[in-house]
Amino acid sequence: MSEADLIDDTGEEPAILTLPLDAWHRARGGRMVEFAGYHMPVQYEGVMPEHLWVRDSAGLFDVSHMGQLLFRTEDGADLDGALESVLPGDIAGLKPGRQRYSLLLAEDGGILDDLMVTRLPDENPFDVQGLYMVVNGATKFDDIAYFLDQLPEDVLINHMEDQALLALQGPKAVDALARLVPGVRDLVFMTAAPFEWDGKPVWIGRSGYTGEDGFEISIDGAYVEALADALCAQPEVKPIGLGARDSLRLEAGLPLYGHDLDEAITPVVADLGFALSKRRREEANFPGATRILAEREGGPAVKRVGLLVEGRQPVREGAAVLGADGGEVGRVTSGGFAPSLNAPIAMAYVPAALAAIGTRIQLSQRGKVHHATVTAMPFIPHHYVR
Amino acid sequence: MSRYFTEDHEWVDVEGDTGTVGISEFAQGQLGDIVFVDVPEAGKALTKGGDAAVVESVKAASDVYAPVSGTVTEGNPALADNPALVNEDAEGQGWFFKLTLSDPSELASLMDEAAYAAFVAKQ
């Protein structure tokens, strides 16, 4: 068999960093791989059982590799306006404790990252008046460099490298977390608030990236092991690795940066038009606005779609989408076996002519042709608590 | 009957000039839940070390190589409906294919059970 798939990357490469829960993952049997420059658990008992456990109960994910950033200004300078110069979302309209999904855009409208931004309420564990942002781990240093380059000098950015981030996801996440932090029941999807756990300040939002109800919990890295232990002591909760995180978000129709999104793709092509807030569209003053609004008006030439793949064999990232003449007209950007559907699914970029729901298309992988049907995403319904 | 292993974690049971090929218990454990197996059809000529089959877990696709050269006589028909057989019984009912060996002297380069166990212990 091909070695690369079998032998884990557990070599002692000094360039690979460790996160606060590194020893905790290993003690719980996590199989560690390199991801976004860190040692991370890809699985504990197996991708399939972990995936199904999250859909049925609650799973704990260590997402401390992601970048947690604070933005503020001094002397009342316009922070929202500054962020709106690089994001197409309505930041000024974001109320305290409200979260929003947004996109970091290059000058030509290409997507540099996708992120979550939250207006901090007056009282918060970071003791900052401004915005809290979570960006992808693999892109965080590039994002920070871009912010520093693009934003006015009076915008101050704090990268909280010692802050850990946990995601607790699944229909029973609320029951498990509310036993430790009772107030979280009052949060609804895409809101966040300060809490205390065991006398320690925590920042908790009701959001995630699995399509299930759940929470993201920011806590000082010095206390995260105790919190992870307390959460996994709840009967509903098991630790879950990156493998299931990927299959869960794929079923939820959620794009993964670096795979389904990159700097050559605009928000409309990525079918993320909802991230273009109405006021921002009317003002047309975000990066790439002319191009992006024209795509929104006239329809993009290519588009991200969901695919139900026929048969049992997964069609994965890199497979070609074939046109009528058998030539390549698009690419699969994520694909795999969907445990909750018991069938292979994928995301792909296809020409507009092939993007309508129900269109049957051909894919080519390692010299073999597969058939698939364009389908609406999410592949399984979201279960957010609004 | 003798069982031989490759460094790529395939096994082959040899009886006369007939070999039965699969992946090792260690390999299935590393792959995790297997969702699809593409086995070769009867009549296909395989070369030692060349692509022979594909095994897909939830996570990834992996090539399975021919441990010895020969001509395929049968793919395991049970794997189409139940690829999880490889997880349940990798070195038994979860076999991938049978072949007629074209050069039994190739077996000399493979490991026996004890040597493979020592090889895996170092992984």
Contacts between the chains, C-beta under 8 A, distances in Angstrom:
chain1	res1	chain2	res2	distance
A	1	B	8	4.8
A	1	B	9	4.9
A	1	B	10	6.5
A	1	B	23	6.0
A	1	B	27	5.6
A	1	B	55	7.4
A	1	B	62	5.1
A	1	B	63	6.5
A	1	B	64	5.4
A	1	B	65	6.8
A	2	B	8	7.2
A	2	B	62	5.2
A	2	B	63	4.7
A	2	B	65	8.0
A	3	B	8	6.7
A	5	B	30	7.9
A	5	B	31	7.2
A	5	B	60	5.1
A	5	B	61	7.8
A	5	B	62	4.2
A	6	B	9	6.4
A	6	B	27	6.2
A	6	B	30	4.6
A	6	B	31	7.2
A	6	B	62	7.1
A	7	B	30	7.8
A	7	B	123	6.3
A	8	B	30	7.9
A	42	B	59	7.5
A	43	B	32	6.5
A	43	B	59	7.9
A	46	B	32	4.8
A	46	B	33	5.6
A	47	B	32	5.6
A	47	B	33	6.2
A	47	B	57	7.4
A	47	B	58	4.2
A	47	B	59	5.8
A	48	B	32	7.2
A	48	B	33	3.9
A	48	B	58	5.6
A	49	B	33	7.9
A	51	B	58	7.5
A	243	B	32	7.6
A	243	B	58	6.7
A	243	B	59	5.2
A	247	B	58	6.0
A	312	B	35	6.6
A	312	B	36	4.7
A	312	B	80	8.0
A	312	B	83	7.4
A	313	B	36	4.5
A	313	B	38	6.7
A	313	B	56	6.1
A	314	B	35	6.8
A	314	B	36	6.7
A	314	B	56	5.4
A	314	B	61	7.1
A	316	B	60	7.8
A	316	B	61	6.4
A	336	B	58	6.3
A	336	B	59	7.5
A	337	B	35	4.3
A	337	B	36	7.5
A	337	B	56	7.1
A	337	B	58	4.9
A	339	B	33	8.0
A	339	B	58	6.6
A	344	B	35	7.8
A	344	B	36	7.9
A	366	B	54	7.5
A	366	B	61	7.9
